[in-house]
Amino acid sequence: MLVKIVKYITKKGGKYWPSAEMKKIAWVSDNKIYAKALKNPVKFWEGLAKEGISWESKWKKGYEEKLPYFKWFVGGKLNFSVNCLDRHLEKKGDKIALTWIPEPLEEKSVKLTYRSLHSKVCKFANVLRGFGVKKGDVVAVYLPMIPEALITMLACARIGAIHSVVFSAFAADALKARIEDGSAKVLVTADGYYRRGKKVSLIEKAKKGSKGTSVEKVVVVNRLGGSVKGSKFVDFNSVLESADEECKPEIMKSEDTLFILYTSGTTGKPKGVIHDTGGYAVQAYWTTKWDFNLHDDDDVMWCTADVGWVTGHTYAFYGPLLNGGTSLIYEGSPDFPDFSRWWKIIKENNVSVFYTAPTAIRMFMKSGEKFIKSKDLESLRVLGTVGEPIDNDAWNWYLEKIGGGRCPIIDTWWQTETGGTLITALPGIGPFVPTVAGMSFPGVQHIIVDDKGVEKKKGELGFLVQKSPFAPGMLHGVYKNHKKYVETYWRFWKKFKKPYYDSSDGAFVNRDGLIRITGRTDDVMKVAGHRMSTAELEDAINVHKKVNECAVVPIPHKIKGEVPVAFVVLKSGEGSEELIAGLKKHVDNKLGPTARPAVVYFVKDLPKTRSGKIMRRILKSLLAKEEPKGLMTLVNPDSVEAVKGVIGDVKGE
Ligand code: PRX
């Protein structure tokens, strides 16, 4: 296919704006939409819900709020898989819904049309029903980036089961904790996958993680040619083949749960974030359409996120399908067989919307620049970024080297909890400013407040909160944990009666009224865009037989954004290189390699307050070579000098 090279941005007054060509094709190009939407956000979202989503029966009430809970489209009924598939069949049955690129070069890509995906989803939905899975039951999904992940998730949605996806790089213990919390009856997994040219096994972790749990059946995708024995285990393809293709969708209430997804907070145990059906569908549909200006003709959207994270749920799978678009996913690593792989995929598949994380961009800046050929990237129109703050250099590099100075950079701020993007520039409106996410999505309002919920002035740093009415895609609670839900997100409401959702991010509004995110304000790190809590890591390290206690803090890292550093107090004896390696391996086994500490220090004591609280803030200052403040509150001020003594030049991995 011949691609017309178009400039979608133009520079005016030192800033990038959409060009006339972009304005012409943009779904929204008039910034009056923001004020219009905020006049009556509920009416605005009701209009979008009607236009974008197919309902079995219309809602009776647009929005209902009894804080800390709220509901959208109350009384409305729909099925999510029907919205992703059935409604496109008549006109787009033969259109490609999903292109899957396997990592091995000798394997061909797989293209699933809407019709073939629909057939597989219906069949697998019947398989799940056959295993006794009913509406409201949880199905655990522990799969790599392969089409079966999408088939499984949509099959769950078809029968009203709740999917709970667990990132395939997580360890068996992490899988087990999530299975147990959701009391999952069925686990869908694979024997393994390809990564950097090697076979990576998943099945051993899946077996270990599901042993002794509520899981009655394990469905295994045969990706690496293995076979699995045992009465609990069945082969994905065999059960799919023999299943019936007719599957009546379960009609769900708008506020019924579509999925849960576990994410890290301040405490050690990950929380099951609950997303509903109707509100999430509306936000996934419209944010995909407007943020990325996705058209359903020849657009191909590639979101590089893994399905184990919310970005993979909403923008690798659901958003493009709700829009009747084509999504592309890739199984493997960006550097296999070398750093040209991603760009070849873009060229060969005419990818027009590309969505990735700053970590990936920084990795290419450092190691992969020579593999980028502008000729390979001419099909691109919109570039997105997500997951962590993007620095000036990475933003400009992305714009020039990948976007050829032609494509807008859409920096999207959001969270597992928000279901879809919430703060961003829109491609037809702009402006596109390095390090600045932009405006709240139309119909949503964020403000910056101090610790008592009083609004800050422009330019002042504070806590980023969302005002009522809350966006339709927002979480609807923490699975089986009301207390955690209130404590984590509703402190301003609880303490000061302010109807604000607390994002736990710091931010400020700049002179132009655009929001700049500065990062987390709690003990949560973003390591290569992956979210994890220091407490989760500390809990994992603390159970090592040689460890008495530990503290984990993040340090800045050139590529990954942040990496964890562990300060470990041993029960007895001295630390050694061998023990460091052992501790890293231990973390790999407990949580997965994404959580592995970059540096481990052995210390005799950790700085603590009189009540025994570990002062991570002081450790952070010491690592940054700053003079720590607040030493008066310490019960053991000597510990500070001792820590200083062991910190050398911190480099990370
Ligand atoms: O700190 C913010 C950061 O990622 C956190 C949410 O992480 P998670 O739930 O894993 O979801 C990531 C993908 C949606 C936020 O609290 N974050 C996300 N996007 C941005 C960001 N920080 C700065 N700029 C962004 N665009």
Residues whose N, C-alpha, C, O or C-beta is under 5 A from the ligand:
A	BS01	PRX	T311 T385 V386 G387 E388 P389 I390 D411 T412 W413 W414 Q415 T416 E417 S503 D505 I517 G519 R520 G529 R531
